[in-house]
Amino acid sequence: MRIVATRFLRGPNLHAPQPRYVAVVEVDASDRVPAGEPSIAQRVASLAAELQRRAGARAVPPRVDPVPGQPGRWRIVSAYRSEAVVERALRLAVDAVAALARGEAWQIDRAVNALGVLARRHAVDPATTALLAAATRRGVPVLRLDGKAPTFQLGWGSRLRVVKGESADDAAVARAHRPAPPHGPTDAAAGPPAGLARAPSALALRRAARSRIDAWFASGDDGRIPLIAITGTNGKTTTTQLVSYALQRSGRRVGTTTTQGMHLGGQRVEDGDCTGYWSARAVLTAPEVDVAVLETARGGILKRGLGFDRCDVGVVLNVAGDHLGLDGVETMDDLARVKGLIARRAFRSAVLNADDPHCLAMAAELQPGCEVVWFSLEADNPGVARHVAAGGRAAWLDGDGWLVLAGTKRERAMSELNVERLIDAAAMPISMRGHARFNVANALAAAAALMAVGLAHDAIADALATFTSDARRNPLRSNEFDVDGIRVIVDYAHNLAACEALVAAARGLCAAPGRLVGVITAPGDRRSEDLAEVGAAFGRAFDELVVYELNPRGRQPGENAAAIVAGAHEFVDGDRVHVQREIRAALAFGLARCRAGDLLVFTCAGTLDDFVAGVRHAHPEAAERIAREMHTGSAMA
């Protein structure tokens, strides 16, 4: 028997709203027990919990399930207070069961003593423990921070306070202070309550802790800043950027995470993918942030759980086939369960896509008291109509192509609806004159989320009218360029749903006699049938295709492109489908096949630098102009 994988899920996750330690153990065929008896994995899990209890650490029986499709492997899911203790307890339990299976003696007392020492070393002193418990009872979020001494944050962003304690072995007194703001003078640091320092009993500790929490956070104040979390298969980054943009224009200090990086107060502080647990925590621990807008991706949820215990507004844009067959996500229902975690952790409003059956099902799993705010591209969606008639809030595209918000004015009776047209979809820069319906859907979701968080309708309309998805603000998301009369759209589309939406927009934008040329790829870790469908989606509508590879992700060179080409060949003659392995060479080749008036779609799996380099091969002046525009403003008027 051996442990083959472990993972700490430090925030709400698919197993529980609280942190969990997940371990996968493999049991040899010779050690498997008859049906009806507790499995070896179940015995290991029970022993691990018992060892923790004997060592003085609280523990509950873990959940044990067979890993689907992997005979002999079991998943053990454990609650925990201390990561070090729960991990060590499981390893001791595995060693014990293995020793007993070999007929060897195993010293349980020695293991319990060692685990007890570890538990005391990682436990927090009673005064700090009481303070944290009092904060939790008030709904104040508690985050453990890095550092040698136990250090905790109470509250988020501009409303946080920091509590420093020591290990239980040192029986130290908790100290607390408010961090200095990024600019200007600071208030005097809040010192520790004297009652915590000399409390003679658990009751006195609780009273002193409650008094201090009440002093720091007034009645009704939970120390939280508004948090909007956004997920979905497609559109996450654009929607997140749009929501953040609107809030910044209204004067808020916004912390934002996306696949492109992290921004605090409008300043970029991190590049790269920031859609996971640690990036969310980085925003929530920044004292200069008044509101958080967090793109939350599937991978981050599965790897570490959410970086927050709950959100005010949870947005689920859509659920489409992507990443299937990876990380235990085998079916669309599996994927919907992952995405739906954001809706299930929303405590104020859940913004859901009324045109998506998976999102429709999420409405039945919300927290008590959490409202649903629907959005829809359909002017006559019956579910939305019933919802609005019953006094619910929603956003939709009406029959004339206008974005509409429906809600209730606070000063009026709840039954009196406030329905307001915001903007003609074709007037939004991100809509590509109304042809990019996927961005119209993103705008509807953003408008619904902003309404839910309390932004005025006119401020929402202003943001929709002025937000541009250019190379500087929102790179690789429907960026438009002019290359010597050839219109180029650069987009990160990397799954079938995104590619189909991009194809539809391109068909609407390309006027005769212009031709449609695609320079396309897709990630190699997708299933072969998914890659073929991407090729078919472009093949149905495009006049010519160039297929390239950037990262085969485990496939042999050429295999990824071959699967895409196979799908395209169902609709396009072989002499109009070309393969260029390298990304920049592929773009240069595709541009060489174009003439003025054509439209080229580039599904860019690299960077905009790759795009500029590909353009430079035959269009050096255009490449230099685009490079300047990328750093100074919009790439296309």
C-alpha positions as CSV (number, residue, x, y, z in Angstrom):
1,M,0.0,0.0,0.0
2,R,1.3,3.5,-0.8
3,I,0.2,7.1,-1.0
4,V,0.3,8.1,-4.7
5,A,-1.0,11.7,-4.5
6,T,-1.9,14.4,-1.9
7,R,-3.5,17.8,-2.1
8,F,-4.6,20.5,0.4
9,L,-7.8,22.2,-0.7
10,R,-7.5,25.3,1.5
11,G,-10.8,26.9,0.5
12,P,-14.3,25.8,-0.4
13,N,-14.1,22.9,-2.8
14,L,-16.1,20.1,-4.4
15,H,-16.0,18.0,-1.2
16,A,-17.0,20.6,1.4
17,P,-17.3,24.3,2.1
18,Q,-14.3,24.0,4.5
19,P,-10.7,23.1,3.8
20,R,-10.0,19.4,3.1
21,Y,-6.9,17.2,2.8
22,V,-7.2,14.8,-0.1
23,A,-5.0,11.7,-0.5
24,V,-5.1,9.0,-3.0
25,V,-3.8,5.6,-1.8
26,E,-3.1,2.5,-3.9
27,V,-3.8,-0.9,-2.4
28,D,-2.0,-4.0,-3.8
29,A,-4.3,-6.7,-5.1
30,S,-3.0,-9.1,-2.5
31,D,-4.1,-6.7,0.3
32,R,-7.7,-6.2,-0.9
33,V,-10.4,-7.5,1.4
34,P,-13.6,-9.4,0.6
35,A,-16.7,-7.4,-0.3
36,G,-18.7,-6.2,2.7
37,E,-15.7,-5.7,4.9
38,P,-14.1,-2.3,5.5
39,S,-11.4,-1.7,2.8
40,I,-7.8,-1.3,3.7
41,A,-8.1,2.4,2.8
42,Q,-11.1,2.8,5.2
43,R,-9.1,1.2,7.9
44,V,-6.2,3.6,7.2
45,A,-8.5,6.6,7.3
46,S,-10.1,5.5,10.6
47,L,-6.7,4.9,12.2
48,A,-5.4,8.3,11.0
49,A,-8.4,10.0,12.7
50,E,-7.9,8.0,15.9
51,L,-4.2,8.9,16.0
52,Q,-5.1,12.6,15.8
53,R,-7.7,12.3,18.6
54,R,-5.3,10.6,20.9
55,A,-2.7,13.2,20.1
56,G,-5.1,16.0,21.3
57,A,-6.0,17.2,17.8
58,R,-9.7,17.4,16.8
59,A,-10.6,15.0,14.0
60,V,-13.7,13.5,12.4
61,P,-13.9,10.3,10.4
62,P,-12.6,11.0,6.8
63,R,-14.6,10.1,3.7
64,V,-13.3,7.2,1.7
65,D,-14.3,6.5,-1.9
66,P,-12.9,4.4,-4.7
67,V,-11.3,6.5,-7.5
68,P,-13.5,6.0,-10.6
69,G,-11.7,4.1,-13.4
70,Q,-8.7,3.3,-11.3
71,P,-9.0,-0.1,-9.6
72,G,-7.2,-0.5,-6.3
73,R,-7.0,3.3,-5.7
74,W,-9.0,5.1,-3.0
75,R,-9.6,8.7,-2.3
76,I,-9.4,9.8,1.4
77,V,-10.9,13.2,2.2
78,S,-10.1,14.6,5.6
79,A,-11.1,17.7,7.5
80,Y,-8.2,19.3,9.4
81,R,-7.1,22.1,11.6
82,S,-3.4,21.7,11.1
83,E,-1.9,20.7,7.7
84,A,1.2,19.2,9.3
85,V,-0.8,17.1,11.7
86,V,-3.3,15.6,9.3
87,E,-0.6,14.8,6.7
88,R,1.6,13.1,9.3
89,A,-1.3,11.2,10.8
90,L,-2.2,9.6,7.4
91,R,1.4,8.6,6.7
92,L,1.7,7.0,10.2
93,A,-1.6,5.2,9.6
94,V,-0.3,3.8,6.3
95,D,2.9,2.7,7.9
96,A,1.0,1.0,10.7
97,V,-1.4,-0.9,8.4
98,A,1.5,-2.0,6.2
99,A,3.5,-3.2,9.3
100,L,0.6,-5.1,10.7
101,A,-0.1,-6.7,7.3
102,R,3.5,-8.0,7.4
103,G,3.0,-9.4,10.9
104,E,5.2,-6.8,12.4
105,A,4.7,-5.0,15.7
106,W,3.9,-1.3,15.6
107,Q,4.3,1.1,18.5
108,I,1.1,3.2,18.6
109,D,2.2,5.1,21.8
110,R,5.3,6.3,20.1
111,A,3.4,7.5,17.1
112,V,0.8,9.2,19.3
113,N,3.5,11.0,21.3
114,A,5.3,12.2,18.2
115,L,2.0,13.4,16.7
116,G,1.1,15.2,19.9
117,V,4.4,17.1,19.9
118,L,3.7,18.1,16.3
119,A,0.1,19.1,17.2
120,R,1.2,21.3,20.0
121,R,3.9,22.9,17.9
122,H,1.4,23.9,15.3
123,A,-1.5,24.8,17.6
124,V,-2.3,28.4,18.3
125,D,-2.3,29.9,21.9
126,P,-5.6,30.0,23.7
127,A,-6.0,33.8,23.5
128,T,-5.6,33.9,19.8
129,T,-7.8,30.9,19.4
130,A,-10.6,32.6,21.3
131,L,-10.2,35.8,19.2
132,L,-10.4,33.8,15.9
133,A,-13.5,31.9,17.2
134,A,-15.2,35.2,18.1
135,A,-14.5,36.6,14.7
136,T,-15.9,33.5,13.0
137,R,-19.1,33.7,15.0
138,R,-19.5,37.2,13.7
139,G,-19.0,36.1,10.1
140,V,-15.7,37.9,9.9
141,P,-13.4,36.1,7.4
142,V,-10.2,34.6,8.9
143,L,-7.1,34.0,6.8
144,R,-3.9,32.5,8.1
145,L,-0.9,34.4,6.8
146,D,2.6,33.2,6.2
147,G,5.3,33.7,8.8
148,K,7.1,31.9,11.6
149,A,4.7,33.0,14.3
150,P,1.0,32.2,13.8
151,T,-0.4,35.3,12.1
152,F,-4.0,35.8,11.0
153,Q,-5.9,38.4,9.0
154,L,-9.4,39.3,10.1
155,G,-11.5,40.9,7.4
156,W,-10.5,41.7,3.8
157,G,-8.9,44.5,1.8
158,S,-9.2,48.0,3.2
159,R,-11.2,46.6,6.2
160,L,-8.6,44.0,7.4
161,R,-6.9,43.7,10.8
162,V,-3.9,41.5,11.5
163,V,-3.6,39.3,14.7
164,K,-0.3,37.9,15.7
165,G,-0.1,35.1,18.2
166,E,2.4,32.3,19.1
167,S,2.3,28.6,19.3
168,A,0.4,26.9,22.1
169,D,3.7,25.7,23.5
170,D,4.7,29.3,24.3
171,A,1.3,30.2,25.7
172,A,1.7,33.6,24.2
173,V,-0.7,36.5,24.2
174,A,-2.3,37.6,21.0
175,R,-1.5,41.0,19.7
176,A,-3.4,42.9,17.0
177,H,-2.9,46.0,14.9
178,R,-4.3,47.6,11.8
179,P,-1.9,47.7,8.8
180,A,-0.8,51.1,7.5
181,P,-2.7,52.3,4.4
182,P,-0.6,52.7,1.3
183,H,-0.7,56.5,1.5
184,G,-1.1,59.0,4.3
185,P,-0.9,58.7,8.1
186,T,-2.0,55.6,10.0
187,D,-4.3,55.3,12.9
188,A,-2.8,54.3,16.2
189,A,-2.3,50.5,16.3
190,A,-5.0,48.6,18.2
191,G,-3.3,46.9,21.1
192,P,-4.3,43.5,22.6
193,P,-7.1,43.5,25.0
194,A,-5.8,43.2,28.6
195,G,-8.5,40.6,29.3
196,L,-6.9,38.2,26.8
197,A,-3.5,38.5,28.5
198,R,-4.6,37.5,31.9
199,A,-7.9,35.6,31.3
200,P,-8.0,32.9,33.9
201,S,-10.6,30.7,32.2
202,A,-12.0,29.7,28.9
203,L,-15.2,31.7,29.7
204,A,-13.1,34.8,30.4
205,L,-11.1,34.3,27.2
206,R,-14.3,34.1,25.2
207,R,-15.7,37.3,26.8
208,A,-12.5,39.2,26.3
209,A,-12.2,38.1,22.7
210,R,-15.8,39.0,21.9
211,S,-15.3,42.4,23.4
212,R,-12.3,43.0,21.2
213,I,-14.0,41.8,18.0
214,D,-17.0,44.1,18.9
215,A,-14.6,47.0,19.3
216,W,-12.9,46.3,15.9
217,F,-16.0,45.5,13.9
218,A,-19.2,47.4,14.8
219,S,-22.6,45.6,14.9
220,G,-23.5,44.4,11.4
221,D,-19.9,44.9,10.2
222,D,-18.3,41.6,9.1
223,G,-15.1,43.2,7.9
224,R,-15.7,42.1,4.3
225,I,-15.3,44.1,1.1
226,P,-17.7,43.4,-1.8
227,L,-16.4,40.4,-3.8
228,I,-17.6,39.4,-7.3
229,A,-16.4,36.0,-8.5
230,I,-16.7,35.2,-12.2
231,T,-16.4,31.7,-13.8
232,G,-17.5,29.9,-16.9
233,T,-16.0,28.0,-19.8
234,N,-15.7,31.1,-22.0
235,G,-15.8,34.9,-21.5
236,K,-14.4,35.0,-18.0
237,T,-11.5,37.4,-18.6
238,T,-13.5,39.9,-20.7
239,T,-16.4,39.9,-18.2
240,T,-14.0,40.4,-15.3
241,Q,-12.2,43.2,-17.0
242,L,-15.5,44.9,-17.9
243,V,-16.9,44.7,-14.3
244,S,-13.6,46.0,-12.9
245,Y,-13.5,48.8,-15.4
246,A,-17.0,49.9,-14.5
247,L,-16.3,49.9,-10.8
248,Q,-13.0,51.8,-11.3
249,R,-14.8,54.5,-13.3
250,S,-17.3,54.9,-10.4
251,G,-14.4,55.7,-8.0
252,R,-13.8,52.3,-6.3
253,R,-10.3,51.0,-5.6
254,V,-10.6,47.6,-7.3
255,G,-8.5,44.4,-7.0
256,T,-8.7,42.3,-10.1
257,T,-7.4,38.9,-11.0
258,T,-7.5,37.4,-14.6
259,T,-5.6,35.0,-16.8
260,Q,-3.6,38.1,-17.9
261,G,-2.5,39.1,-14.4
262,M,-3.4,40.9,-11.2
263,H,-4.3,44.6,-10.8
264,L,-4.5,46.5,-7.5
265,G,-6.1,50.0,-7.7
266,G,-5.6,50.1,-11.4
267,Q,-1.9,49.1,-11.3
268,R,-0.6,45.9,-12.7
269,V,1.3,44.0,-10.0
270,E,1.6,40.6,-11.5
271,D,1.7,39.1,-15.0
272,G,0.5,35.7,-16.1
273,D,-2.4,33.5,-15.0
274,C,-3.8,34.8,-11.7
275,T,-7.1,32.9,-11.5
276,G,-6.4,30.6,-8.6
277,Y,-6.3,30.4,-4.9
278,W,-3.2,32.4,-4.1
279,S,-4.0,35.3,-6.4
280,A,-7.5,35.7,-4.8
281,R,-5.8,35.8,-1.4
282,A,-3.3,38.3,-2.6
283,V,-6.2,40.7,-3.5
284,L,-8.0,40.1,-0.3
285,T,-4.9,40.8,1.8
286,A,-4.2,44.1,0.0
287,P,-5.2,47.0,2.3
288,E,-5.6,49.4,-0.7
289,V,-8.6,47.4,-2.2
290,D,-12.2,48.3,-1.6
291,V,-13.8,45.8,-3.9
292,A,-12.5,42.5,-5.4
293,V,-13.4,41.2,-8.9
294,L,-11.9,37.7,-9.3
295,E,-11.8,35.6,-12.4
296,T,-12.0,32.0,-11.1
297,A,-10.9,29.1,-13.3
298,R,-11.6,25.4,-13.2
299,G,-8.0,24.5,-12.6
300,G,-7.6,26.7,-9.5
301,I,-10.8,25.3,-8.0
302,L,-9.6,21.7,-8.4
303,K,-6.1,22.4,-7.3
304,R,-6.6,24.4,-4.1
305,G,-10.2,25.3,-3.7
306,L,-11.5,28.9,-3.6
307,G,-9.4,31.6,-2.1
308,F,-12.4,33.0,-0.2
309,D,-15.1,31.4,1.9
310,R,-17.9,33.1,0.1
311,C,-18.7,35.9,-2.4
312,D,-21.3,38.6,-2.6
313,V,-22.0,38.0,-6.3
314,G,-21.1,34.8,-8.1
315,V,-21.3,34.8,-11.9
316,V,-21.4,31.7,-14.0
317,L,-21.3,32.6,-17.7
318,N,-21.7,29.2,-19.4
319,V,-20.7,25.6,-19.2
320,A,-19.3,24.2,-22.5
321,G,-17.2,21.2,-23.3
322,D,-13.6,21.9,-22.4
323,H,-10.9,20.2,-20.3
324,L,-13.0,17.0,-20.3
325,G,-10.9,13.9,-19.4
326,L,-8.5,16.0,-17.3
327,D,-8.2,16.1,-13.5
328,G,-11.1,13.8,-12.9
329,V,-13.6,15.9,-14.9
330,E,-15.0,13.4,-17.3
331,T,-18.5,14.6,-18.2
332,M,-20.3,17.9,-18.7
333,D,-22.1,17.3,-15.4
334,D,-18.7,17.0,-13.7
335,L,-17.6,20.3,-15.3
336,A,-20.9,22.0,-14.3
337,R,-20.3,20.9,-10.7
338,V,-16.9,22.6,-10.7
339,K,-18.2,25.8,-12.2
340,G,-21.3,25.8,-10.0
341,L,-19.2,26.1,-6.9
342,I,-19.1,29.9,-7.5
343,A,-22.9,30.0,-7.5
344,R,-23.1,27.8,-4.4
345,R,-20.8,30.1,-2.5
346,A,-22.6,33.3,-3.4
347,F,-24.5,34.8,-0.4
348,R,-26.1,37.8,-2.0
349,S,-26.7,37.2,-5.7
350,A,-26.0,34.5,-8.3
351,V,-25.8,35.8,-11.9
352,L,-26.6,32.9,-14.1
353,N,-27.0,32.3,-17.9
354,A,-30.7,31.6,-18.5
355,D,-29.8,30.2,-22.0
356,D,-27.6,27.4,-20.6
357,P,-29.2,24.3,-19.2
358,H,-26.4,23.6,-16.7
359,C,-26.7,27.2,-15.3
360,L,-30.4,26.8,-15.1
361,A,-29.9,23.7,-12.8
362,M,-27.6,25.7,-10.5
363,A,-30.5,27.9,-9.3
364,A,-31.7,25.0,-7.2
365,E,-28.5,24.7,-5.2
366,L,-28.0,28.3,-4.0
367,Q,-27.6,29.5,-0.4
368,P,-30.8,30.4,1.5
369,G,-31.6,34.0,0.7
370,C,-29.4,34.3,-2.3
371,E,-31.2,35.8,-5.2
372,V,-30.9,34.7,-8.8
373,V,-30.2,37.4,-11.4
374,W,-30.7,35.9,-14.9
375,F,-29.1,37.1,-18.1
376,S,-30.2,36.0,-21.6
377,L,-29.5,36.7,-25.3
378,E,-33.1,35.8,-26.0
379,A,-35.7,38.6,-26.0
380,D,-38.5,36.1,-25.2
381,N,-36.8,33.7,-22.8
382,P,-39.9,32.3,-20.9
383,G,-38.0,31.7,-17.7
384,V,-36.7,35.2,-17.6
385,A,-40.1,36.6,-18.3
386,R,-41.6,34.6,-15.4
387,H,-38.8,35.7,-13.1
388,V,-39.2,39.4,-13.9
389,A,-43.0,39.2,-13.6
390,A,-42.5,37.8,-10.1
391,G,-40.3,40.7,-9.1
392,G,-36.9,39.2,-9.9
393,R,-34.0,41.0,-11.5
394,A,-32.5,40.1,-14.9
395,A,-30.6,41.4,-18.0
396,W,-31.4,40.5,-21.6
397,L,-31.2,41.5,-25.2
398,D,-34.5,42.8,-26.5
399,G,-36.0,42.4,-29.9
400,D,-34.5,45.7,-31.1
401,G,-30.9,44.7,-30.1
402,W,-30.8,46.7,-26.9
403,L,-29.4,45.6,-23.5
404,V,-32.1,45.8,-20.9
405,L,-32.0,45.6,-17.1
406,A,-35.0,44.8,-15.0
407,G,-35.0,45.2,-11.3
408,T,-36.8,47.0,-8.5
409,K,-36.2,50.5,-7.3
410,R,-35.3,50.5,-3.7
411,E,-37.6,53.4,-2.8
412,R,-40.6,51.7,-4.4
413,A,-42.6,48.6,-3.5
414,M,-40.9,45.4,-4.4
415,S,-43.7,44.6,-6.8
416,E,-43.1,47.7,-8.9
417,L,-40.6,46.8,-11.6
418,N,-37.9,49.1,-13.0
419,V,-37.1,48.1,-16.6
420,E,-34.6,50.2,-18.4
421,R,-32.9,50.1,-21.7
422,L,-29.1,50.6,-21.3
423,I,-27.5,50.7,-24.7
424,D,-27.8,49.4,-28.3
425,A,-25.6,46.3,-28.5
426,A,-24.1,47.5,-31.8
427,A,-22.9,50.6,-30.0
428,M,-20.7,48.7,-27.6
429,P,-17.1,48.6,-28.8
430,I,-16.6,45.0,-27.7
431,S,-19.6,43.8,-29.7
432,M,-17.9,44.4,-33.1
433,R,-21.0,46.3,-34.3
434,G,-23.2,43.6,-32.8
435,H,-21.7,40.6,-34.6
436,A,-19.8,39.3,-31.6
437,R,-22.8,37.9,-29.7
438,F,-20.5,36.2,-27.2
439,N,-19.4,39.6,-26.1
440,V,-23.0,40.8,-25.9
441,A,-23.6,37.9,-23.5
442,N,-20.5,38.9,-21.5
443,A,-21.8,42.4,-21.3
444,L,-25.2,41.3,-20.1
445,A,-23.6,39.2,-17.4
446,A,-21.4,42.1,-16.4
447,A,-24.4,44.5,-16.3
448,A,-26.3,42.0,-14.1
449,A,-23.4,41.6,-11.7
450,L,-22.9,45.4,-11.5
451,M,-26.6,45.9,-10.8
452,A,-26.4,43.2,-8.1
453,V,-23.5,44.9,-6.4
454,G,-25.4,48.2,-6.4
455,L,-24.0,50.2,-9.3
456,A,-26.4,52.7,-10.9
457,H,-27.8,51.9,-14.3
458,D,-26.4,55.0,-15.9
459,A,-22.9,54.1,-14.6
460,I,-23.3,50.6,-16.1
461,A,-24.4,52.0,-19.5
462,D,-21.4,54.4,-19.5
463,A,-19.0,51.5,-18.9
464,L,-20.6,49.4,-21.7
465,A,-20.3,52.3,-24.1
466,T,-16.6,53.0,-23.4
467,F,-15.0,49.7,-22.6
468,T,-12.8,48.4,-25.4
469,S,-11.3,45.0,-25.8
470,D,-8.0,46.2,-27.3
471,A,-4.5,44.7,-27.1
472,R,-3.5,46.8,-24.2
473,R,-6.5,46.4,-21.9
474,N,-7.7,42.9,-22.9
475,P,-5.0,41.1,-25.0
476,L,-6.0,38.1,-27.1
477,R,-9.7,38.7,-26.5
478,S,-11.2,39.8,-29.9
479,N,-8.5,42.3,-30.6
480,E,-8.9,43.9,-34.1
481,F,-6.0,45.0,-36.3
482,D,-5.6,46.5,-39.8
483,V,-2.6,44.9,-41.7
484,D,-2.4,46.9,-44.9
485,G,-6.1,46.5,-45.7
486,I,-6.4,43.0,-44.3
487,R,-8.6,42.9,-41.3
488,V,-7.2,40.6,-38.5
489,I,-9.0,39.4,-35.4
490,V,-6.8,37.9,-32.7
491,D,-8.5,35.8,-30.1
492,Y,-7.6,33.2,-27.5
493,A,-10.5,30.9,-28.6
494,H,-9.3,27.4,-27.6
495,N,-12.4,25.2,-27.4
496,L,-15.3,24.3,-29.6
497,A,-17.9,26.7,-28.1
498,A,-15.5,29.6,-28.3
499,C,-14.4,28.8,-31.8
500,E,-18.0,28.5,-33.0
501,A,-18.8,31.9,-31.5
502,L,-15.7,33.4,-33.1
503,V,-16.6,31.9,-36.5
504,A,-20.1,33.4,-36.3
505,A,-18.7,36.8,-35.6
506,A,-16.2,36.6,-38.4
507,R,-18.9,35.6,-40.9
508,G,-20.9,38.7,-39.9
509,L,-18.0,41.0,-40.2
510,C,-16.6,39.7,-43.5
511,A,-18.3,41.5,-46.4
512,A,-18.2,40.2,-50.0
513,P,-16.0,39.8,-52.0
514,G,-13.7,39.4,-49.0
515,R,-12.5,35.9,-48.0
516,L,-12.3,34.3,-44.6
517,V,-8.8,32.9,-43.7
518,G,-8.1,31.2,-40.4
519,V,-4.8,30.6,-38.7
520,I,-5.8,28.2,-36.0
521,T,-4.8,25.8,-33.3
522,A,-6.1,24.1,-30.1
523,P,-4.5,22.7,-27.0
524,G,-3.1,19.2,-27.4
525,D,-4.4,18.0,-24.1
526,R,-7.9,17.9,-25.4
527,R,-9.5,14.8,-26.8
528,S,-8.9,14.0,-30.4
529,E,-12.6,14.3,-31.2
530,D,-12.6,17.7,-29.6
531,L,-9.7,18.8,-31.8
532,A,-11.5,17.5,-34.9
533,E,-14.6,19.4,-34.0
534,V,-12.6,22.6,-33.8
535,G,-11.3,22.0,-37.3
536,A,-14.8,21.3,-38.6
537,A,-16.1,24.5,-37.0
538,F,-13.7,26.6,-39.0
539,G,-13.9,24.4,-42.1
540,R,-17.6,24.9,-42.5
541,A,-17.3,28.7,-42.9
542,F,-13.7,29.6,-43.9
543,D,-12.2,29.8,-47.4
544,E,-8.7,28.8,-46.3
545,L,-7.1,27.5,-43.1
546,V,-3.6,27.3,-41.8
547,V,-3.1,25.0,-38.8
548,Y,-0.2,25.3,-36.4
549,E,1.0,23.8,-33.1
550,L,2.5,25.6,-30.1
551,N,2.4,23.1,-27.3
552,P,1.4,19.5,-28.1
553,R,0.9,18.9,-24.3
554,G,1.9,15.2,-24.3
555,R,1.1,14.5,-28.0
556,Q,3.7,13.6,-30.6
557,P,4.8,16.5,-32.9
558,G,2.2,16.8,-35.7
559,E,-0.5,14.8,-34.0
560,N,-2.4,17.8,-32.7
561,A,-2.5,19.5,-36.1
562,A,-3.4,16.3,-37.8
563,A,-6.5,15.9,-35.6
564,I,-7.6,19.5,-36.4
565,V,-6.9,19.0,-40.1
566,A,-9.0,15.8,-40.2
567,G,-12.0,17.7,-38.9
568,A,-11.5,20.6,-41.4
569,H,-11.2,18.2,-44.4
570,E,-14.8,17.2,-44.0
571,F,-15.7,20.7,-45.3
572,V,-12.6,22.2,-47.0
573,D,-10.6,20.7,-49.9
574,G,-7.2,19.5,-49.0
575,D,-5.4,22.2,-51.1
576,R,-7.0,24.9,-48.9
577,V,-5.8,23.5,-45.6
578,H,-2.2,24.0,-44.8
579,V,0.0,23.0,-41.8
580,Q,2.7,25.2,-40.4
581,R,4.2,23.9,-37.2
582,E,5.5,27.2,-35.9
583,I,3.1,29.9,-34.7
584,R,4.9,32.9,-36.3
585,A,5.5,31.2,-39.6
586,A,1.8,30.1,-39.7
587,L,0.6,33.7,-39.3
588,A,3.0,34.9,-42.0
589,F,1.9,32.2,-44.3
590,G,-1.8,33.0,-43.6
591,L,-1.3,36.7,-44.3
592,A,0.4,35.8,-47.6
593,R,-2.7,34.0,-48.7
594,C,-4.8,37.2,-48.0
595,R,-5.5,40.3,-50.1
596,A,-6.9,43.7,-49.0
597,G,-10.6,43.2,-48.0
598,D,-10.1,39.7,-46.6
599,L,-10.6,38.9,-42.9
600,L,-8.1,36.7,-41.1
601,V,-8.9,35.1,-37.8
602,F,-5.9,34.2,-35.7
603,T,-6.6,31.9,-32.7
604,C,-3.4,32.9,-30.8
605,A,-2.1,30.3,-28.3
606,G,1.0,32.4,-27.8
607,T,1.4,36.2,-27.1
608,L,0.8,39.4,-29.0
609,D,4.6,39.5,-29.6
610,D,4.1,36.4,-31.6
611,F,1.4,38.2,-33.6
612,V,3.6,41.2,-34.3
613,A,6.5,39.0,-35.3
614,G,4.3,37.1,-37.8
615,V,3.1,40.3,-39.3
616,R,6.6,41.7,-39.6
617,H,7.7,39.1,-42.1
618,A,5.8,40.7,-45.0
619,H,4.3,43.8,-43.4
620,P,7.1,45.5,-41.4
621,E,5.5,48.9,-41.3
622,A,2.2,47.6,-40.2
623,A,4.0,45.5,-37.5
624,E,5.8,48.6,-36.1
625,R,2.5,50.6,-36.0
626,I,0.7,47.7,-34.2
627,A,3.6,47.4,-31.7
628,R,3.3,51.1,-30.9
629,E,-0.5,50.9,-30.6
630,M,-0.2,47.9,-28.2
631,H,1.7,50.1,-25.8
632,T,-0.1,53.4,-26.2
633,G,-3.8,52.7,-26.9
634,S,-6.5,51.1,-29.0
635,A,-5.2,49.0,-31.8
636,M,-8.0,49.9,-34.1
637,A,-10.3,52.9,-34.2
